[in-house]
Amino acid sequence: MSATATAPAAAPAPEVAVEAVTIERDGWLRWLTSTDHKRIGVLYLYTTFVFFLLGGVEALLLRIQLGQAESTFLEPERFNQLFTLHGTTMLFLFVVPVMAGFANYLLPLMIGARGLAFPRLAAWSYWMLLFGGVALYGSVFFNPPEAGFTVFAPLSDDAFLPNAGVDAWVIALLMISLASLGSAINFIATLHHMRAPGMTWSRLPLFGWAVAAYSYVTLIATPVFLAALAMLLIDRKFDGAFFDPGQGGSAMLWQHLFWFYAHPAIYVLVLPAFGIVSEVLPVFARKPIFGYRAMVWATVSIASLGLLTWGSHMFAMPLNDTLRTIFTITALLAAVPAIVQICHWVATLWSGTIEARTALHFAAGMVSMLAIGIISGVFLAIFPVAWQLGDTYFLVAHLHYVLFGGAVLGVFAGLYYWFPKMSGRMLSEGLGKASFWTMLVGLNVTFLIGHSAGLSGMPRRIYEYPESAGWEGYNLISTIGSFVLALGIALTVWNVVRSVRRGSPAPPDPWHGNTLEWFTSSPPPLHNFDAIPVVSSAEPLADIRRALEGDGRAGA
């Protein structure tokens, strides 16, 4: 038998319940002081999903206001505050850190490590994220920010918006960005120095490659954003003039610095979701991923090109045509590796032995919704078209197809796929599929119509519109769709709450997975592995299973 086959089998199923009870008896104090990467990952996931639900409620309130012409449901100031909180929450408090939650939990298990390289840094990063969220939402007790999640000048000017809400936004984003930077450093060190014997870079799971790309982009772009936040705080509190044209500063400087971070951040959002889908599809198609090396190069290319396209958000600004042309080319090029990945995902499913589990539904739904987002993004990457559509609801629709259709559906695919491993319990397939179809219908009803509203001239960031504009029908449909979408999310929330307490016990490997996290019990023990397995391919657990089956036949 090979060295791979001699690795010990995963813990038997009866021990699952014992492990779950042990975790319960540890109490919350052990969780709050833990440096175990698995517990930190779970804390990340719980925290970010609470923020996700808060951001969703804010979105519903915004949609109620816009669902009727000349609505008085919200005052203009309240609408702007909710708009700012919604955008900041979804981008900085959910989609970016929820990916760190998955990475904290899964990365050491996938690469056969006992833990992360810097356990205390992982815990510190989580607490910085939580404190940042508390700082942001603490502002609702005095004066929430109302400058939009981009905080463009003059909205960032203390003379224009002297309230403390913007200060709270800046302090919150400083802490959240430091948390992201700490996580990125931790993941890079873990990937470089803690892989199992035999796990070369060419055998690394695609989720690991996605986390590596995510981490390097974060490492490059986040310090720029931290500097911009520090400069903004100096402007507001210490009479600085970095972004004040009246004192020799430049309002465009903030946009350059913000989008140099925020545009790659969009790729940071979707890259781990790409990695999740690349792990889910082969398992439920019962065949290896199509074109492993091409998928790796596509992941690296998306991350690299994402750092060169920030100017595509600034086509309406006074840039010269040469720069606009360069940013158009780089933005169009960035779509190519994403299309390559979509083609490879479809090829993986093609002629596979499909097992239609809920995780596969969400993964396939992510692929189809991402395709719509990429198509609309191609239009916005061309600067003469962006002049007409870049400040309309066409952009809102595109952004949500990429972020919700791409990143969030990918997150839900990962949740249904790895929940048994994390909790030792199985989620309900019936509730899961009902949640998927409800979310898919709600997503398209809410945002597909936004393209038409944008083409009809409806600008974004408005809190009301006249009946004569002809946009009420679009907005009413979108508002109805948002409540359908919320119902689909609620079904998953109920599924999780119900399954944590009453779900059927999960075996160590319920899906017959390919990667090493399925080699241990559900949930895994504190030390992850009794013995570190030796890796001989990009599908190490499939190799172990085949070797053990071969020994069984030989013994028979």
N, C-alpha and C positions, 0 to 999 in steps of 0.2 A: 504494500500500500504506500502511496506517496506521503510526503510529510504533511501535505494539506489534509489528507484523509485521516491522519492520526490525531488531529485536533479533537478535543473532547466535544461530545454532543451537547446541545443546549440543555438547560435545566428542564426537567420534566414538568408537564402541565400542572400537576397538583401543587407545585411550589409557587405558582402564580398567586394564588389566594394568600399564601403566607407572606409573600413579599408585599402585597397590597396592604395587608393588615399592619405589617411592620411600619410602613410609611405613615399610615394613619396614626399609629401610636406615637410616632416621633413628635407630633404636634407642630404647631405653626412656628414656634421659636426655632426649631431645627431647620425649617424651611427658610426662614428669614435670615439665618446666619450661615447657611450652607455655602460651600464652594464646589459642590458637586455639579458638574456641567449639566446633568440631566435635570436636576431640580431648578437650576438657574434657567434652563430652557423652558421648563414648564411655567415658571414665574413670568418669563417674557411673554409666553403665549397667552396666559390668563390676562395679564396687564394690557397687552396690546389689543386683545379682543374686547375688553371693557372700553378702551378708547374708540375702537371701531364702532361699537354700539352707540357711544355718545356722538360720534361724527355722523352716524346714520340718522339719529334723531334730529340733529341739526339740519341735515339734508332734507328730511321730510318737512320741517318747518319752512325752509326756503321754498320747497316745491308747492306747499300750500299757498304761500304768498304769491307765487308766480302763476298758479293755476287759473287765476281769474284776472281779467283786465281791470286796472285801476283798483286793485285790492288794497284794503286797509288793515289786513290781518297783522302785519308787522310795521312798525315805524322804520323810517330809513336808517336811523342809527342802529337799531336792533338788528335789522337785516344785515348791515355791514359787519356787525360784531359776529353774528352767526356764520356769515360767509367766511370771515377770517378764521374763526375757530374750526369750522368744517374742513377747510383746505389744509390748515396746519395740522389738524389731528390726523386726517387720512394719510397725508404724505409723511409727516415726521414722527407721528406717534403710533401709526399702525403699519403701513406697508413696508417702510424701511426696517423698523425694529422687529416686526414679526418674522422677517427672514432671518434676522440674527437669532431669534428664538429657536427656529428650526435648526440653524447651523450649530448653536450651542449644544443642543440635545444630540443631534445626529452625527455631526462630523467626527468626533472621536470614535463612535461606534462603527461608522462606515470605514474608517481607515485602520481599525483594529488597535486603537489606543486606549489606555486606561483613563485618560481624561484630557483636558485642554492643557496647553503649554503653561498658561498663567491662570490658575483657578481664581485667585483673588482679584485679578484684573477683570475676569468675567463677572464676578459678583459686583465689583465697583461699577462696571458699565451698566449693569441692570439698575442699580440704585440711582445712578445719574439720570438714566432714562425716566425712572419713576418720579424723581424730584423735579425733572424738567416738566413733566406732564402736570404735576401738582402746581408748579409755578405758573404755568399757562392758565390752568383752570381756576387757580386761586384768584386770578384777575376778575372773575365774574362777580366777586363780592365788592369790588370797588368800581372798576371801569374797564370792561373787556376791550382788547384791541379791535380796531375797525379799519385797518389799513390794507386788508387783503393779505393772503399768505405770502405775497411777494414783497410787500412793504416798499413799493417804489416811492422815490421822491416825487412830489413834496410831501407825500403821506408819512414819510419817515422823519420829516422835519419837526423838531420840537415846537417851533413857532406855529406850525400848521395843526399838529395834533399833540398838544402838551400833556395829554392824559397819561397816566402810568401804565395803561394797557399795553402800549407799544414797548415800553421798558420791560414789562413782564414777558412779552413775546421774545425780545432779544435775549433776556437772561435764560428763558426756557430753551431757546434754540442753541445757546452756548452749551448748556448741559447735555442736551440731546445729541449735539454734534460731537462732543467729547466722548459720549458713550459709544457712538458709532465708530469713532477713531480707535478707541480701546478695543472694541470687538474685532475690528479689522486687523489690528496688530496681533491679537491673540490667534485668530484663524490662520493668518499667514505663518506664524511661528509653528503652530500645530501641524499644518500641512507639510511644512518643510522638514520637520524634525521628529515627528512622532508616528509616521506611517508604519504599518506592520511589515515584517520581513517579506520581501518579494513584491510589495506594492510600489512599483515604479510609477512614474507620472503617466506612463502609457496604460497603466492598469487602474488608475484612480477613477472612482465612480464619477459620472457626469455631474452629479450634484456637488461633488468636491471641486471639480473644475469651475462650476458656476460660483461657488463660494469664494474660490481663489480670485476669479475675475472681479466679483463683487467687492472683495477686500482691497484689492490693489486700486480699483477706481476710487473707493472711499479714502484710501491712504493718500492719493494724489489730490483729490478735489476738496476734501473736507477742510484741510488747513486754510485753503483760500477763503472758504465760507466763514471759518472762525475769525480770520483777519477782518473780513467785511463786517461781521457782527461787532467786533471790538471797535472798529472805526465808527460804526453807527452809534454805539453807546457813547463814544467820546464826543461825537457830534451833538448828541441829545443832552448830555449831562455835564460836559466839560468844555463847552464852547468851541468844539472842533469845527472844521469846515471841509471835510472830505467830500461831502455830497451836496453842499450848498453852493450853487452857481453864483449867488450874490456875494459870496466871500472868496471866490476863486476856486471853489470846488467843482465837481462834475456830477450831475445826476446820472449820467450814463455810466459812470464808474461803478455805482452800486449794481446796475443791471449787468454789466460785464462780470463782476465778481459773483453775483447771485446766480446767474445762468451758467457760469463756468462750473459751479457746483450742482445746481438744480437739474440741468439737462443730463449730465452723467448720472445724477441720482435717479432719474427715471429708468435708466438702464440698470442701475443698482437694484431698483425695485423688481424689474422683470427677470433679471438674470437668474436669481435663485429659483424663481417660479419656472423658468425654462428647465433648470436642473431637476426640479421636482417632477415635471412632466416627463423628462427623459428617464427618470427612474420608474415612474408608474406605468407608462405605455408598454415597455418590453415585458413586464411581469404579467400583465393581463392580456397581452398579445401572444404570450408563450413563445417568444422568439427574441434573439438579441436585438439591441438597438441597431438600426440601419446606419452604417457609416460612422462608427465611433470616432475615428480621427477627424473626419469632416465636421462632426458636431463639436469637437474640441476647438478646432480652428475657428469655427463660426462663433463660439462663445468668446474666444479671445479677441476676435475681430470686432464684435459688437462692443465690447468693453473699450477697445482702443479707439474706435471711431466715435464712440460716445463722448470722448474727451475733446473732440475737434469740431463739434457741431453746435456749441452753445449760441452762436450768433444767429441761428435760425429762429430764435425767439425775439430777435431784435430787428427784423426786416423793416418795421415801421419807423425805426430810429434813423437818425442821419448818418448811416453808413454809406461808404462809396460803393459803386456797383461791382467793383472788383471783389471786395469782401463779401458782398451779397452772393456773388457767383460762386466763390469758394465755399461758403457755408451751404449753399444749395447743393453743390456737388457732394460735399461730405455727408450731408443729411440723406441724400439719395443713396449714397454708397452704404450708409449704415443700415438701410433696409435690406440690402442684399443678403448678408449672413443670417438675418432673421428669417428671410424667405427660404434660405437653405435649410434652416432648422425645421421650419414647417413642412417642407417637402420630405425631410428625413423622418419626421414623426408620422406622416401619412404613409410613407414606405414601410415603416415598422409595423403599422396596423394592417397593411395590405397583405392579404393571404395568411394572416396570423390566425391562431386558434383563439378567438376573442372570448374572454370571460367578462361579461358586462357588469362589473361591480360599480359601486357608486364612485369610487376614486377614478375609475376609467371614464365615467360620464363627465366628471368635472375636468379631467385632463383633456379629453377630446373637445369639450365645450370651450376650454381655454384656447385651444389651437384655432378653432373656427372664429371666435371673437377677436383674437389677436390679429387674424388675417384682415378683418374689417378695419381694425385700428391702423394697421400698416398701410392699407389702401388709402384711407383718408389722410394719413400722414404724408404720403407721397405728394398729394396736392398741396399741403401746407408747406412742404419743403421747397417749393418753387416760389421765389419771392414776389413775382407779379400777382400770383394767385393769393399768396399770404397777405398782400396789401388789402385785398378785398375781403378775405375770410378770417384772417388771423385774430380779429377782435370781435368775432361773432360767435354765436352758439354752435357753429360748425366746429370750432376749436374745442369747445366744451364737450361735444359729442366724441370727437377724436380722442381727447385726453381720457375720457372715462372708458372707452373701448380698450385703450392700452392698459390703463391702471386697474380698472375693475375687471374687464373682460380678460386681460392678460394676467396681471399680478394676483388679483383677489381670487379668481377662479382657480388659479394655480395653488394658492394657499389652501383653499378648501379641498382640492385634490390631495394635497399633502396631509391635511387634517384627517381625512377619511382613510388615507393609506397608512399613516403611522400612529393613529390613535390607539389601536390595539397594542402596539409596542410600548407606548408611553403609559397607558393606564392599566393594561392587563385586562381590558374589557373590549367587547366588540360593539360597534355602533349598529343601529338598525338599518338594514339595507332598504327597507320600504320607506322609512322616513327620509333616508338620505337621497333616494331617487326622486321622491316627491319634492324635496328641497331643491335639488338640481333643476328640475324642469320648471318649477315656479320661479327660481332665480333667473334662469335663462330667458323665459318669457318676459319677466319684469325688466331685465337688463335691456332687452331689445326694444320693448315698448317705451321705456324711459328715454333712451339715448339715441336710437336710430332716427327718431323724429327730429332730434336736435340738428341733424344735418340739413333738413328742410327748413327749419326755423332760421338757421344761419344763412342759408342761401336766400331766404326772404328778407334778410337784412336785420334780424334781431341781434342787437349787441349783447355781449356778455356783461356781467357785473351791473345789471340794472335791477332795481327792486320793484318797479312797476312799469306799465306800458299802457298807452291809450287803446281803447277798443277799436278805433279806426285803423290801427296798425295791422290787424289781421293775424295776430300771433296767438290769440286766445285758444284756438283749437289745438295748435301744436302743444302749448303748455298744459292744457287740460289732459291731453293724452299722456304727456310725460309725467304729470303728477299722479295719474292713476297707475301708470307703470311703476312709479317709485314705491307705492304701497304694496304692489304685487311683489316687487323685489324684496321689500322689508319682510313680507310674509315668508318668502323662501328662506331668508336668513334666520328668521325666528324658528323655523322648523329644524334647522341644524342646531341652533342653541338648545332647543328642547331635546333633541336627540342626544347631545352631549351630556346635558344635565341628567337625563333619564339613564343613560348608559353607564355613567360613572358609578351610579348606585346599584342599578339592576341589570346591567348588560351581562350577557353570557361571558364566562371567562375566555380569554384569548390564549391560544397556544403560542409557543415561541415563534412559529413561522406560519401564520394563517394564510398567506398569499403564495407560498412557495417562491419567496423572493430571491434575488440574485446577489445582494450585498450583505456585508457582515453584521449589520445591526440585527438581522433575523437569526443570527447564530447563537444568540443568548436568550435568556428568559424574557417574558413579558410581564411586568416591566423589568429592565435589566438590573442586576445587582449593583451595589455601590462601586465595585471594582471592574465592572463591565464584562470581563472575560476571565474564566478560570485559567485558561492558557491562550496566549496570543496565537491565532492561526497563521499559517504560512500561505501567502497568496501566490497563485500561479497564472491568473488571468484577470480580466476586468469583471468577471462574474464569479467571485471566489466561493460564494455559498452554493452556487450551482455545481461548481467543481467538487465541493465536499459531498454534496448530495449524490452526485454520480459515482464518486469513489466508494461511498458507503453502500450504495445499491449494488455496485460491482462486487464488493466483498460479500454482501449477502447472497448473491447468486453463486459465488465461488464456494461459500460455506454449504449452500444447499446441495 
